[in-house]
């Protein structure tokens, strides 16, 4: 995650500022995903959404999850962006997958 102000404040990023401005001004990007196909997803998906994540907006994460088929989210403020390295996040996600009847590998 890089913010626009970083290209002024961080000396090593300054040479890239003009290129970043050009990319940011681009408005005619083609669709990256087939949203209809993603909405029809039948594969069980679970996701942790960190409410106070400093890098990923929780609202955008939830909006994305709502657009996908067969997704269950766990919204928590117990962890930050590094939540996978802390606590029992994977255990919680595996439990959610089990509740959904999802298939998982044990090996």
C-alpha positions as a Markdown table, in Angstrom:
| # | Residue | x | y | z |
|---|---|---|---|---|
| 1 | Unk | 0.0 | 0.0 | 0.0 |
| 2 | Unk | 1.5 | 3.3 | -1.0 |
| 3 | Unk | -0.2 | 6.7 | -0.5 |
| 4 | Unk | 0.4 | 9.6 | -2.9 |
| 5 | Unk | 2.2 | 11.7 | -0.3 |
| 6 | Unk | 4.8 | 9.0 | 0.0 |
| 7 | Unk | 6.2 | 10.0 | -3.4 |
| 8 | Unk | 7.1 | 13.4 | -2.0 |
| 9 | Unk | 8.2 | 12.3 | 1.5 |
| 10 | Unk | 10.2 | 9.2 | 0.6 |
| 11 | Unk | 13.3 | 10.0 | -1.4 |
| 12 | Unk | 13.7 | 6.6 | -3.0 |
| 13 | Unk | 10.1 | 6.8 | -4.4 |
| 14 | Unk | 10.4 | 10.3 | -5.9 |
| 15 | Unk | 11.7 | 9.0 | -9.3 |
| 16 | Unk | 8.4 | 7.0 | -9.7 |
| 17 | Unk | 6.1 | 9.9 | -8.9 |
| 18 | Unk | 5.4 | 10.9 | -12.5 |
| 19 | Unk | 4.6 | 7.4 | -13.7 |
| 20 | Unk | 2.3 | 6.8 | -10.7 |
| 21 | Unk | 0.4 | 10.1 | -11.5 |
| 22 | Unk | -0.1 | 8.9 | -15.1 |
| 23 | Unk | -1.4 | 5.5 | -13.9 |
| 24 | Unk | -3.6 | 7.1 | -11.3 |
| 25 | Unk | -5.2 | 9.4 | -14.0 |
| 26 | Unk | -6.0 | 6.4 | -16.2 |
| 27 | Unk | -9.8 | 5.9 | -16.2 |
| 28 | Unk | -10.4 | 3.4 | -19.1 |
| 29 | Unk | -9.1 | 0.2 | -17.4 |
| 30 | Unk | -10.9 | -2.9 | -18.8 |
| 31 | Unk | -12.7 | -5.1 | -16.3 |
| 32 | Unk | -10.3 | -7.3 | -14.4 |
| 33 | Unk | -12.8 | -10.0 | -13.5 |
| 34 | Unk | -16.0 | -11.6 | -14.8 |
| 35 | Unk | -18.3 | -10.4 | -12.0 |
| 36 | Unk | -21.2 | -12.6 | -13.2 |
| 37 | Unk | -19.0 | -15.7 | -13.0 |
| 38 | Unk | -17.7 | -14.8 | -9.6 |
| 39 | Unk | -21.2 | -14.1 | -8.3 |
| 40 | Unk | -22.1 | -17.6 | -9.3 |
| 41 | Unk | -19.3 | -19.2 | -7.4 |
| 42 | Unk | -20.3 | -22.5 | -5.7 |
| 43 | Unk | -16.9 | -23.3 | -4.0 |
| 44 | Unk | -17.0 | -22.5 | -0.3 |
| 45 | Unk | -14.9 | -19.5 | 0.6 |
| 46 | Unk | -14.1 | -18.1 | 4.0 |
| 47 | Unk | -12.3 | -14.8 | 4.8 |
| 48 | Unk | -11.1 | -12.8 | 7.7 |
| 49 | Unk | -11.8 | -9.1 | 7.5 |
| 50 | Unk | -9.8 | -7.0 | 9.9 |
| 51 | Unk | -12.1 | -4.1 | 10.9 |
| 52 | Unk | -9.3 | -1.7 | 11.7 |
| 53 | Unk | -6.8 | -2.9 | 9.0 |
| 54 | Unk | -4.4 | -0.1 | 8.2 |
| 55 | Unk | -3.9 | -1.3 | 4.6 |
| 56 | Unk | -7.2 | -2.9 | 3.4 |
| 57 | Unk | -10.5 | -1.0 | 3.8 |
| 58 | Unk | -12.9 | -3.3 | 5.6 |
| 59 | Unk | -15.8 | -1.8 | 3.7 |
| 60 | Unk | -14.3 | -2.7 | 0.4 |
| 61 | Unk | -13.5 | -6.2 | 1.6 |
| 62 | Unk | -17.0 | -6.8 | 2.7 |
| 63 | Unk | -18.4 | -5.3 | -0.6 |
| 64 | Unk | -16.2 | -7.6 | -2.6 |
| 65 | Unk | -17.2 | -10.6 | -0.5 |
| 66 | Unk | -20.9 | -9.7 | -0.9 |
| 67 | Unk | -20.4 | -9.8 | -4.7 |
| 68 | Unk | -19.0 | -13.3 | -4.7 |
| 69 | Unk | -21.1 | -16.4 | -4.4 |
| 70 | Unk | -20.8 | -18.7 | -1.4 |
| 71 | Unk | -18.6 | -16.5 | 0.8 |
| 72 | Unk | -18.7 | -16.3 | 4.6 |
| 73 | Unk | -16.7 | -13.5 | 6.3 |
| 74 | Unk | -15.4 | -13.2 | 9.9 |
| 75 | Unk | -15.1 | -9.5 | 10.7 |
| 76 | Unk | -12.8 | -8.9 | 13.7 |
| 77 | Unk | -11.0 | -6.1 | 15.4 |
| 78 | Unk | -8.9 | -8.5 | 17.4 |
| 79 | Unk | -6.1 | -8.4 | 14.8 |
| 80 | Unk | -4.5 | -6.1 | 12.3 |
| 81 | Unk | -3.2 | -6.8 | 8.8 |
| 82 | Unk | -0.8 | -9.3 | 10.3 |
| 83 | Unk | -3.5 | -11.4 | 11.8 |
| 84 | Unk | -2.5 | -14.6 | 10.1 |
| 85 | Unk | 0.7 | -14.7 | 12.1 |
| 86 | Unk | -1.1 | -14.2 | 15.4 |
| 87 | Unk | -3.7 | -16.1 | 17.4 |
| 88 | Unk | -5.8 | -18.9 | 15.9 |
| 89 | Unk | -7.0 | -17.2 | 12.7 |
| 90 | Unk | -6.5 | -20.3 | 10.6 |
| 91 | Unk | -8.3 | -22.4 | 13.1 |
| 92 | Unk | -11.3 | -20.0 | 13.1 |
| 93 | Unk | -11.4 | -20.0 | 9.3 |
| 94 | Unk | -11.1 | -23.8 | 9.1 |
| 95 | Unk | -14.0 | -24.1 | 11.6 |
| 96 | Unk | -16.1 | -21.7 | 9.4 |
| 97 | Unk | -15.3 | -23.9 | 6.4 |
| 98 | Unk | -16.4 | -27.0 | 8.3 |
| 99 | Unk | -19.6 | -25.3 | 9.1 |
| 100 | Unk | -20.2 | -24.5 | 5.5 |
| 101 | Unk | -19.6 | -28.1 | 4.6 |
| 102 | Unk | -16.5 | -27.2 | 2.6 |
| 103 | Unk | -13.8 | -29.6 | 1.5 |
| 104 | Unk | -10.3 | -29.1 | 2.8 |
| 105 | Unk | -7.1 | -30.9 | 2.6 |
| 106 | Unk | -5.5 | -32.3 | 5.8 |
| 107 | Unk | -2.1 | -33.0 | 4.4 |
